[in-house]
Amino acid sequence: MGEASGIEEIRQAMERLYQHTAETKSLDTTEIASVLEPLYQKYGYREQTFGGGGQLRILLYHDDGVGDFINCSPAIREVRRVYPDAYITLLVYQRSRDMAKTCPYVDQVLIDARNCNWLDAQQMFRWDIDLAAKLLPMHFDICFNFITWGSSVLLSYLCGAARRVGFDPSGFGTSGPFTYDHVGGFVTDRAPCQLRQSHSLYRYLPMIEYITGKPTENCRPEVWVLELEKKRWQERLAQEGKGADWIAVVLGGTDARRHWPVTAYAELLRRILEEEGDVRFLILGGPGDKEDGDALAEALPEHRAWNIAGTLDYRESSAALSCCRCYIGNDTGLLHAAAALDLPVLTPNCYPMDLQLRANAVPIVHYPYGVSAVMVRPTAALPECRAANGSGLKDAWGCTKSGHPHCILQITPELMLRGYHFLKEIVRRGQRDTFYFYETEDPVHQAKSLGIQAFSNFTFKF
């Protein structure tokens, strides 16, 4: 009865704070702490192991896309390794639900089905309060907040966790309706954030190392596909393809500027068929990609492509992907699933080679990790994007037309085919690096009409 009444008192205090912010149109973090902190102290939320009978209770919070979630998997695995006896709850955004629910390193998976305007501070605060009310009975001792959204920091405080582990907000904090640095005072343990010149999975791992003092044992990302699911897809593809090899072709993605045209994919795949003969293409994507998938399948010879775009969730798609020889497709969450499944990757990328990329741009921090990969990029930005470069806009370091394909349209099927040939060569050589692949006007390379720039351990070389 005492615990229930305490939670109700905290919830009512949150409601009063919400009404006050609605009236003032501002979020006063000092006021939030002055109202709620005494209540958290009063009802034992600042005492570790309060709610678990001596068992440490940990909340892992990742409220971002599927690709980012896959790249967070090494950190989730590390938390279980260094806290083997803890009760671990994983809270993820709804897009990652199907990937998360088979995670072997946690005891419970909860879904943040956030359905509000992400740019509206009042709506975000409302959602955080409602979600925090559901988390309060769990009495978390530690919350690892893997995201740089200010709203995620606020939730880690509202849910009552005794320790809130987040990033040091210095140097960043501009995402969302209230910035990370605005609510950074709610973080009790500030780990360094490796945003620059390193893969995104190294953003998460230092947080665990910083708190535990233990070095990471294994950096490899994972997707938790069930063996039964893999076996089912092996049988289906063997039957559908009559023993032929399958290549995954992945359409779509959340950002339309990264969508290479279906007509271009069709020409590329026809060229691969001419060269390789008995190969099949498994077309994957989300619900919005089914029509494009149908068009692509129809553009190829009969029985050479199977369009299942929009029919599977992310984990089932990964199970099907695991049975393929390689990944050809857009920069999507499934690209990172392919890398975690150890598949070679060929992907068109919209960031032009002649622009100075942001330090956390996709070609630098979101490339396919640990596999042979070729990222085909436009040689030069189109005029509007070149003019915007360096202007301070969020997308100024790459193609600025986020609503539709733009700079990526300069990538030809011929260049992608050459990229495919090069991918097969680096697989043959056993090179697990990501290579930038692009047209060049350099007379030395003009006969080949391509230039190759490789990076390994984040050092660029020709």
C-alpha positions, 0 to 999 in steps of 0.5 A: 500500500505504501509503495502504491501510494508513493507512486501515485504521489509521484505521478500526481506531482508529474501531472502538476509539472506538466500543467505548469509547462503547458502554461509557461511553454517552457521546460524548467529542469531545475523546477522538475528536480526540485519537485520530484527529487524529494519524492524519489528520496522519500520513497527509496528510489535513490537506494540501489537494490530497493525493488529487487530483493538484493538483485540489481535491476537495470534498464537499457534504453534505446529509442532509435532506428533498427540499424542503430539498435543492431549496432547497439547489440554489442553494448547490450551483450556487454552489460549482461557479461559484466552484470551476470546476475542482474535483472535487465529490462530492455526498452526499445522503440517500436520499430526494433520490437521484433529484433529485440524480443529474442535478445538472449541477454535481457530478462524483459523487453518493453516497447516505447510505442511513442506516437507523438510529434517528436518536435513538440516539446509538450507532446514529448513531455506528456509521453515521457510522463505516461511511460515513466508512470509504467516504469516506476514500479520496477525500481531501477537501480541503473538506467543506461541511456544509449541515445542522445535525444534530450527526451530520453534523458528526461525519461531516465530521470522520470522513471526513478532510476538511482543512477542514470548513465548517459553521455557527456553532453559537451559538444553536442545536444541539438536533437529533439524539442529540448536538447541533450545539454538542456537536460544533461543535469539529470545524468548522474554518470557522464560517459564520453561520447565517441561521435567522431571518426568511428563506427556508431557501435563505438558510441555505445561501448565506451559507456559500459567501459566507463561505468564498469572499468572493464574493457570490451571483450567482443565488438561484433554486432548481432541479430537474434534470429532463431535457428528455426526461422533460418531453417524455414527460410533455407527450405523455402529458398531451396524449393523456390530457387531449385538450388540456385544461389540467392542475392538479397536486394533491399529497397526502401529506407526511411530517408528517400534521398538514399533510395536508388531508383528501381529502374537502375536496380533492374538494369544492374540485376539484368547485367548480373544475370548475364554474367552469372546465369543461375542466380536468384534475387530475393527482394526485401523491404518494408510495407511501402516497398511492395509496389516497387518490389513488384515492378523490379521483379516484373522487369527481370526474367521470369522466376529470377526474382521473388518479391517479399517486400512488406510481408515480413518483420525485421527479424523474419527479414533477417532470417531470410537474409541469412540464407543469401550470398550477399546484400545489394541494396539501399542504406537501411536497417537490414544493411546492418543486419546483413553485416551482423550476419557476415554477408558482403554488402554493396550499397549506393550512398547519396553522400558525394565524394567532393563534399567534406562530410560531417564527422558523424555522417553515414559513410564515416560512422554507419558503414557495414561493420566488420565485413567486405563492403563496397559503398558506391558514391557520387563523385560530385554533389549537384549544384544545390547541395554543393552550394549548401555545403558548410552552411550549418544546415543539418544535412549540409555535409551531404545531399540536402534533399532528404525528401526525394532521391537527388545526388544518388541519381548520378550513380549509374548501373554500370558503376554499381556493376563495377562495384559488384565486381570489386566486392567479389574481388575483396571477398576473394582476398578476404578483406573485411574493409569498407571501400568507397567506390566512385567515378573519377576524371583522373587520367590515370584511372580514366580507362577504368572509369573508377576510383577506389578509396579504402578505409581501414581502422578509420585511416583513409588511403589510396 
